[in-house]
Amino acid sequence: MTPDDIAGFYARRADLDPEAYIELDIDFECAGDPREAAAHLCSEQSTAQWRRVGFDEDFRPRLAAKVLDIDARPQPSGWSYPIECRVSGPVHAVRITIAHPHANFGPKLPNLLSAVCGEGAFFAPAIPLVRLQDIRFPQSFLAHFQGPRFGVAGLRDMLKAFGRPIFFGGIKPNIGLGPEPFAELGYQSWIGGLDIAKDDEMLADVDWCPLTERAAALGEARRRAERETGEPKIYLANITDEVDRLTELHDAAVARGATALLVNAMPVGLSGVRMLR
């Protein structure tokens, strides 16, 4: 990178429209010049570009991720973790804040994660160690997301549970039981004071305890516990599965008596959860 190339990946916060950017706090260790290393990281995250023959074009003013703040400290003892680096030179521990134009990826979670955690973090040549510490989103970006369907306030409304803790627990043993004995444990849990009884995240739609049969049995046990206690109860069914089954399992569980759903967002993906929302 030339000095002009490096300068193109730096900006002052006062010169940017804050609603047009997300901000990233990133820690990394680098060899050589920390300013150049940070510029390479921004380039790989955004406008790493070939020079088209016969064209004078620079997409950095509009599309580049830009360093707003940089704090680089020499690390005379070298890397904090034994690792090889393609670049030689003095090692620095660096904290940077990057402004990244969210128009580059739009309000789409897979594309957001690809931009801020994707190849840029692995192909900046002088940075073998890097960690994304925080992301701050402007309102213009957050406005595209609906947020929780119910949230804590919605659960309190459903349970009529105000001014006290919500009592929440997974039914155990978590796997091994068929629908009827599992439902009996849920019933005893509600009678004993639980507000929400849930499937364990290990309990999927399996042959020996199908979700349809389990949800029907737990739905009936929940209604019986509500009649006997005079209090609303919630059965939370686990529908974590292949993404193309989520809607089917959602509908089946809710139709049979589940009043809340568990979805493990890490294996399913945030977009799968957003689709269910």
Contacts in CASP RR format, 6 or more apart in sequence:
PFRMAT RR
TARGET T0000
AUTHOR 0000-0000-0000
METHOD contacts of the structure
MODEL  1
MTPDDIAGFYARRADLDPEAYIELDIDFECAGDPREAAAHLCSEQSTAQW
RRVGFDEDFRPRLAAKVLDIDARPQPSGWSYPIECRVSGPVHAVRITIAH
PHANFGPKLPNLLSAVCGEGAFFAPAIPLVRLQDIRFPQSFLAHFQGPRF
GVAGLRDMLKAFGRPIFFGGIKPNIGLGPEPFAELGYQSWIGGLDIAKDD
EMLADVDWCPLTERAAALGEARRRAERETGEPKIYLANITDEVDRLTELH
DAAVARGATALLVNAMPVGLSGVRMLR
1 36 0 8 1.000
1 39 0 8 1.000
1 40 0 8 1.000
1 43 0 8 1.000
5 39 0 8 1.000
6 35 0 8 1.000
6 36 0 8 1.000
6 39 0 8 1.000
8 39 0 8 1.000
8 60 0 8 1.000
8 64 0 8 1.000
8 66 0 8 1.000
9 38 0 8 1.000
9 39 0 8 1.000
9 42 0 8 1.000
9 43 0 8 1.000
9 60 0 8 1.000
9 64 0 8 1.000
9 65 0 8 1.000
9 66 0 8 1.000
9 67 0 8 1.000
10 35 0 8 1.000
10 39 0 8 1.000
10 66 0 8 1.000
10 67 0 8 1.000
11 66 0 8 1.000
11 67 0 8 1.000
11 68 0 8 1.000
11 99 0 8 1.000
12 68 0 8 1.000
13 68 0 8 1.000
13 99 0 8 1.000
16 66 0 8 1.000
16 99 0 8 1.000
18 138 0 8 1.000
19 138 0 8 1.000
19 139 0 8 1.000
19 140 0 8 1.000
20 101 0 8 1.000
20 102 0 8 1.000
20 103 0 8 1.000
20 138 0 8 1.000
20 140 0 8 1.000
21 99 0 8 1.000
21 100 0 8 1.000
21 101 0 8 1.000
21 102 0 8 1.000
21 138 0 8 1.000
22 99 0 8 1.000
22 100 0 8 1.000
22 102 0 8 1.000
22 112 0 8 1.000
22 116 0 8 1.000
22 135 0 8 1.000
22 136 0 8 1.000
22 137 0 8 1.000
22 138 0 8 1.000
22 141 0 8 1.000
23 68 0 8 1.000
23 97 0 8 1.000
23 98 0 8 1.000
23 99 0 8 1.000
23 100 0 8 1.000
23 135 0 8 1.000
23 136 0 8 1.000
24 65 0 8 1.000
24 97 0 8 1.000
24 98 0 8 1.000
24 100 0 8 1.000
24 116 0 8 1.000
24 132 0 8 1.000
24 134 0 8 1.000
24 135 0 8 1.000
25 95 0 8 1.000
25 96 0 8 1.000
25 97 0 8 1.000
25 132 0 8 1.000
25 133 0 8 1.000
25 134 0 8 1.000
25 135 0 8 1.000
26 41 0 8 1.000
26 95 0 8 1.000
26 96 0 8 1.000
26 97 0 8 1.000
26 98 0 8 1.000
26 130 0 8 1.000
26 131 0 8 1.000
26 132 0 8 1.000
26 133 0 8 1.000
27 93 0 8 1.000
27 94 0 8 1.000
27 95 0 8 1.000
27 130 0 8 1.000
27 131 0 8 1.000
27 133 0 8 1.000
28 37 0 8 1.000
28 41 0 8 1.000
28 94 0 8 1.000
28 96 0 8 1.000
28 124 0 8 1.000
28 127 0 8 1.000
28 129 0 8 1.000
28 130 0 8 1.000
28 131 0 8 1.000
29 75 0 8 1.000
29 79 0 8 1.000
29 80 0 8 1.000
29 91 0 8 1.000
29 92 0 8 1.000
29 93 0 8 1.000
29 94 0 8 1.000
29 127 0 8 1.000
29 128 0 8 1.000
29 129 0 8 1.000
29 130 0 8 1.000
30 37 0 8 1.000
30 38 0 8 1.000
30 87 0 8 1.000
30 91 0 8 1.000
30 92 0 8 1.000
30 94 0 8 1.000
30 126 0 8 1.000
30 127 0 8 1.000
31 37 0 8 1.000
31 85 0 8 1.000
31 87 0 8 1.000
31 88 0 8 1.000
31 89 0 8 1.000
31 90 0 8 1.000
31 91 0 8 1.000
31 126 0 8 1.000
31 128 0 8 1.000
32 87 0 8 1.000
32 88 0 8 1.000
32 89 0 8 1.000
32 90 0 8 1.000
32 91 0 8 1.000
32 92 0 8 1.000
32 126 0 8 1.000
33 126 0 8 1.000
34 70 0 8 1.000
34 72 0 8 1.000
34 92 0 8 1.000
34 94 0 8 1.000
35 67 0 8 1.000
35 70 0 8 1.000
35 72 0 8 1.000
36 126 0 8 1.000
37 92 0 8 1.000
37 94 0 8 1.000
37 124 0 8 1.000
37 126 0 8 1.000
37 127 0 8 1.000
38 67 0 8 1.000
38 70 0 8 1.000
38 94 0 8 1.000
38 96 0 8 1.000
39 67 0 8 1.000
40 124 0 8 1.000
40 125 0 8 1.000
40 126 0 8 1.000
40 127 0 8 1.000
41 65 0 8 1.000
41 96 0 8 1.000
41 98 0 8 1.000
41 120 0 8 1.000
41 121 0 8 1.000
41 124 0 8 1.000
41 127 0 8 1.000
41 130 0 8 1.000
42 64 0 8 1.000
42 65 0 8 1.000
42 66 0 8 1.000
42 67 0 8 1.000
42 98 0 8 1.000
43 64 0 8 1.000
43 65 0 8 1.000
43 124 0 8 1.000
44 119 0 8 1.000
44 120 0 8 1.000
44 121 0 8 1.000
44 123 0 8 1.000
44 124 0 8 1.000
45 65 0 8 1.000
45 98 0 8 1.000
45 100 0 8 1.000
45 115 0 8 1.000
45 116 0 8 1.000
45 118 0 8 1.000
45 120 0 8 1.000
45 121 0 8 1.000
46 63 0 8 1.000
46 64 0 8 1.000
46 65 0 8 1.000
46 100 0 8 1.000
46 101 0 8 1.000
46 104 0 8 1.000
46 115 0 8 1.000
47 59 0 8 1.000
47 60 0 8 1.000
47 63 0 8 1.000
47 64 0 8 1.000
47 65 0 8 1.000
49 59 0 8 1.000
62 101 0 8 1.000
63 101 0 8 1.000
63 103 0 8 1.000
63 104 0 8 1.000
64 101 0 8 1.000
65 98 0 8 1.000
65 99 0 8 1.000
65 100 0 8 1.000
65 101 0 8 1.000
66 98 0 8 1.000
66 99 0 8 1.000
67 96 0 8 1.000
67 97 0 8 1.000
67 98 0 8 1.000
68 96 0 8 1.000
68 97 0 8 1.000
68 98 0 8 1.000
68 99 0 8 1.000
69 95 0 8 1.000
69 96 0 8 1.000
69 97 0 8 1.000
70 94 0 8 1.000
70 95 0 8 1.000
70 96 0 8 1.000
70 97 0 8 1.000
71 94 0 8 1.000
71 95 0 8 1.000
71 96 0 8 1.000
72 92 0 8 1.000
72 93 0 8 1.000
72 94 0 8 1.000
73 92 0 8 1.000
73 93 0 8 1.000
73 94 0 8 1.000
74 90 0 8 1.000
74 91 0 8 1.000
74 92 0 8 1.000
75 91 0 8 1.000
75 92 0 8 1.000
75 93 0 8 1.000
76 91 0 8 1.000
78 91 0 8 1.000
79 85 0 8 1.000
79 91 0 8 1.000
79 128 0 8 1.000
79 129 0 8 1.000
80 93 0 8 1.000
80 129 0 8 1.000
81 129 0 8 1.000
83 128 0 8 1.000
83 129 0 8 1.000
84 128 0 8 1.000
85 126 0 8 1.000
85 128 0 8 1.000
86 125 0 8 1.000
86 126 0 8 1.000
87 125 0 8 1.000
87 126 0 8 1.000
95 133 0 8 1.000
100 115 0 8 1.000
100 116 0 8 1.000
102 112 0 8 1.000
102 137 0 8 1.000
102 138 0 8 1.000
102 140 0 8 1.000
102 141 0 8 1.000
104 115 0 8 1.000
105 111 0 8 1.000
105 112 0 8 1.000
105 114 0 8 1.000
105 115 0 8 1.000
106 112 0 8 1.000
106 141 0 8 1.000
106 144 0 8 1.000
107 141 0 8 1.000
107 144 0 8 1.000
107 145 0 8 1.000
108 271 0 8 1.000
109 270 0 8 1.000
109 271 0 8 1.000
109 274 0 8 1.000
110 271 0 8 1.000
113 270 0 8 1.000
116 132 0 8 1.000
116 135 0 8 1.000
117 132 0 8 1.000
121 127 0 8 1.000
121 130 0 8 1.000
121 132 0 8 1.000
124 130 0 8 1.000
145 274 0 8 1.000
146 277 0 8 1.000
147 277 0 8 1.000
148 277 0 8 1.000
149 277 0 8 1.000
150 157 0 8 1.000
150 158 0 8 1.000
155 161 0 8 1.000
155 166 0 8 1.000
155 196 0 8 1.000
155 234 0 8 1.000
155 260 0 8 1.000
156 162 0 8 1.000
156 166 0 8 1.000
158 232 0 8 1.000
158 234 0 8 1.000
158 259 0 8 1.000
159 166 0 8 1.000
159 195 0 8 1.000
159 196 0 8 1.000
159 231 0 8 1.000
159 232 0 8 1.000
159 233 0 8 1.000
159 234 0 8 1.000
160 231 0 8 1.000
160 232 0 8 1.000
161 195 0 8 1.000
166 195 0 8 1.000
166 196 0 8 1.000
167 193 0 8 1.000
167 194 0 8 1.000
167 195 0 8 1.000
167 196 0 8 1.000
168 194 0 8 1.000
168 195 0 8 1.000
168 196 0 8 1.000
168 198 0 8 1.000
169 189 0 8 1.000
169 194 0 8 1.000
169 196 0 8 1.000
169 197 0 8 1.000
169 198 0 8 1.000
170 189 0 8 1.000
170 197 0 8 1.000
170 198 0 8 1.000
170 199 0 8 1.000
170 200 0 8 1.000
171 182 0 8 1.000
171 185 0 8 1.000
171 186 0 8 1.000
171 189 0 8 1.000
171 197 0 8 1.000
171 198 0 8 1.000
171 199 0 8 1.000
171 200 0 8 1.000
172 185 0 8 1.000
172 200 0 8 1.000
174 200 0 8 1.000
174 202 0 8 1.000
174 203 0 8 1.000
175 200 0 8 1.000
175 202 0 8 1.000
175 203 0 8 1.000
175 209 0 8 1.000
176 208 0 8 1.000
176 209 0 8 1.000
177 185 0 8 1.000
177 209 0 8 1.000
178 208 0 8 1.000
178 209 0 8 1.000
178 214 0 8 1.000
179 209 0 8 1.000
179 210 0 8 1.000
179 213 0 8 1.000
179 214 0 8 1.000
179 216 0 8 1.000
179 217 0 8 1.000
179 218 0 8 1.000
180 217 0 8 1.000
182 209 0 8 1.000
182 214 0 8 1.000
182 217 0 8 1.000
182 218 0 8 1.000
183 214 0 8 1.000
183 217 0 8 1.000
183 218 0 8 1.000
183 219 0 8 1.000
183 220 0 8 1.000
183 221 0 8 1.000
184 221 0 8 1.000
186 194 0 8 1.000
186 197 0 8 1.000
186 218 0 8 1.000
186 221 0 8 1.000
186 225 0 8 1.000
186 235 0 8 1.000
187 221 0 8 1.000
187 222 0 8 1.000
187 224 0 8 1.000
187 225 0 8 1.000
189 197 0 8 1.000
190 197 0 8 1.000
190 221 0 8 1.000
190 222 0 8 1.000
190 225 0 8 1.000
190 226 0 8 1.000
190 229 0 8 1.000
190 233 0 8 1.000
191 225 0 8 1.000
191 228 0 8 1.000
191 229 0 8 1.000
193 229 0 8 1.000
194 233 0 8 1.000
195 231 0 8 1.000
195 232 0 8 1.000
195 233 0 8 1.000
195 234 0 8 1.000
196 233 0 8 1.000
196 234 0 8 1.000
196 235 0 8 1.000
196 236 0 8 1.000
196 260 0 8 1.000
197 218 0 8 1.000
197 222 0 8 1.000
197 233 0 8 1.000
197 234 0 8 1.000
197 235 0 8 1.000
197 236 0 8 1.000
198 235 0 8 1.000
198 236 0 8 1.000
198 237 0 8 1.000
198 238 0 8 1.000
198 260 0 8 1.000
198 262 0 8 1.000
199 214 0 8 1.000
199 236 0 8 1.000
199 237 0 8 1.000
199 238 0 8 1.000
199 262 0 8 1.000
200 238 0 8 1.000
201 238 0 8 1.000
201 240 0 8 1.000
201 262 0 8 1.000
201 264 0 8 1.000
203 209 0 8 1.000
203 214 0 8 1.000
203 238 0 8 1.000
204 211 0 8 1.000
204 238 0 8 1.000
204 240 0 8 1.000
204 241 0 8 1.000
205 211 0 8 1.000
205 239 0 8 1.000
205 241 0 8 1.000
205 245 0 8 1.000
205 249 0 8 1.000
211 237 0 8 1.000
211 238 0 8 1.000
211 239 0 8 1.000
211 249 0 8 1.000
211 252 0 8 1.000
211 253 0 8 1.000
212 252 0 8 1.000
212 253 0 8 1.000
212 256 0 8 1.000
214 237 0 8 1.000
215 235 0 8 1.000
215 237 0 8 1.000
215 252 0 8 1.000
215 253 0 8 1.000
215 255 0 8 1.000
215 256 0 8 1.000
215 257 0 8 1.000
215 258 0 8 1.000
216 256 0 8 1.000
216 257 0 8 1.000
218 235 0 8 1.000
218 237 0 8 1.000
218 257 0 8 1.000
218 258 0 8 1.000
219 235 0 8 1.000
219 256 0 8 1.000
219 257 0 8 1.000
219 258 0 8 1.000
220 257 0 8 1.000
221 235 0 8 1.000
222 233 0 8 1.000
222 234 0 8 1.000
222 235 0 8 1.000
222 257 0 8 1.000
222 259 0 8 1.000
225 233 0 8 1.000
226 232 0 8 1.000
226 233 0 8 1.000
234 259 0 8 1.000
234 260 0 8 1.000
235 257 0 8 1.000
235 258 0 8 1.000
235 259 0 8 1.000
235 260 0 8 1.000
236 258 0 8 1.000
236 259 0 8 1.000
236 260 0 8 1.000
236 261 0 8 1.000
236 262 0 8 1.000
237 253 0 8 1.000
237 258 0 8 1.000
237 260 0 8 1.000
237 261 0 8 1.000
237 262 0 8 1.000
238 261 0 8 1.000
238 262 0 8 1.000
238 263 0 8 1.000
238 264 0 8 1.000
239 246 0 8 1.000
239 249 0 8 1.000
239 250 0 8 1.000
239 253 0 8 1.000
239 261 0 8 1.000
239 262 0 8 1.000
239 263 0 8 1.000
240 262 0 8 1.000
240 263 0 8 1.000
240 264 0 8 1.000
240 267 0 8 1.000
240 268 0 8 1.000
241 249 0 8 1.000
241 268 0 8 1.000
243 268 0 8 1.000
243 269 0 8 1.000
243 272 0 8 1.000
243 275 0 8 1.000
246 263 0 8 1.000
246 268 0 8 1.000
246 272 0 8 1.000
246 275 0 8 1.000
246 276 0 8 1.000
247 275 0 8 1.000
247 276 0 8 1.000
250 261 0 8 1.000
250 276 0 8 1.000
253 261 0 8 1.000
254 261 0 8 1.000
261 276 0 8 1.000
263 272 0 8 1.000
263 273 0 8 1.000
263 276 0 8 1.000
265 272 0 8 1.000
265 273 0 8 1.000
END
